[in-house]
Amino acid sequence: MQLFKHIATTCLVLLLLAGCSGGEETAQTKGQGPNLKATAPAAAKPAPGDGGILDMDAAGLAAYLSANKGTPTLVMIWTTWCPSCKQQLPELEQLARTHGDKVNILAMSLDEKRSALEKYLARKPLDLAVAWGDQQIGRDNNVEAIPTLLIFDKTGTRIFGQAGVFPASMLGAMADKLAAE
């Protein structure tokens, strides 16, 4: 009976992870998507809740991290269609309220179309910086499932990358540790 429970639990976890893995191949994942360029200066931080969305490709993220050296950055990779991602967003907003002065916090959507992100934000504005990224950012950072938390230290070096939903208390502890280093 214990073996059956273990197998059932494992299958359930795998199904949940597969539900947000983005297994569909799109024009962007085939390399035919647009070559996005950051439309705002790399150091720009869109005002939380103002609806401003940064367009950011992999080079734009690198420029953003370089321009913000000295401050750690947490990037949450998400999409508007992912239930777990929607669960993570309030945790990020709480982190932005409590630790936004210590770390940069960026919610980076990898939705195929920017219009999906715009539509989502029109219905549910976020009180934190939002970027629309391209699929190359996911590939460069080994994102295999969403949501995925990426943490960059004060030098802009990625030091953490893990899929999952993280509670605000854990994110706060990570931010405190990063700010103290």
Secondary structure as the mmCIF struct_conf table of DSSP 4:
data_model
#
loop_
_struct_conf.conf_type_id
_struct_conf.id
_struct_conf.beg_label_comp_id
_struct_conf.beg_label_asym_id
_struct_conf.beg_label_seq_id
_struct_conf.end_label_comp_id
_struct_conf.end_label_asym_id
_struct_conf.end_label_seq_id
HELX_RH_AL_P HELX_RH_AL_P1 GLN A 2 GLY A 19
TURN_TY1_P TURN_TY1_P1 CYS A 20 CYS A 20
BEND BEND1 SER A 21 SER A 21
TURN_TY1_P TURN_TY1_P2 ALA A 27 GLY A 31
BEND BEND2 GLY A 33 GLY A 33
BEND BEND3 THR A 39 ALA A 40
TURN_TY1_P TURN_TY1_P3 ALA A 42 ALA A 43
HELX_LH_PP_P HELX_LH_PP_P1 PRO A 46 ALA A 47
TURN_TY1_P TURN_TY1_P4 PRO A 48 GLY A 49
BEND BEND4 ASP A 50 ASP A 50
STRN STRN1 ILE A 53 MET A 56
HELX_RH_AL_P HELX_RH_AL_P2 ALA A 58 ALA A 67
TURN_TY1_P TURN_TY1_P5 ASN A 68 GLY A 70
BEND BEND5 THR A 71 THR A 71
STRN STRN2 THR A 73 TRP A 78
TURN_TY1_P TURN_TY1_P6 THR A 80 TRP A 81
HELX_RH_AL_P HELX_RH_AL_P3 PRO A 83 HIS A 99
TURN_TY1_P TURN_TY1_P7 GLY A 100 LYS A 102
BEND BEND6 VAL A 103 VAL A 103
STRN STRN3 ASN A 104 SER A 109
BEND BEND7 GLU A 112 GLU A 112
HELX_RH_AL_P HELX_RH_AL_P4 ARG A 114 ARG A 123
BEND BEND8 LYS A 124 LYS A 124
BEND BEND9 ASP A 127 LEU A 128
STRN STRN4 ALA A 129 GLY A 133
HELX_RH_AL_P HELX_RH_AL_P5 GLN A 135 ASP A 140
TURN_TY1_P TURN_TY1_P8 ASN A 141 ASN A 142
BEND BEND10 ALA A 145 PRO A 147
STRN STRN5 THR A 148 PHE A 152
TURN_TY1_P TURN_TY1_P9 LYS A 154 THR A 155
BEND BEND11 GLY A 156 GLY A 156
STRN STRN6 ARG A 158 ALA A 163
BEND BEND12 GLY A 164 GLY A 164
HELX_RH_AL_P HELX_RH_AL_P6 ALA A 168 ALA A 180
#
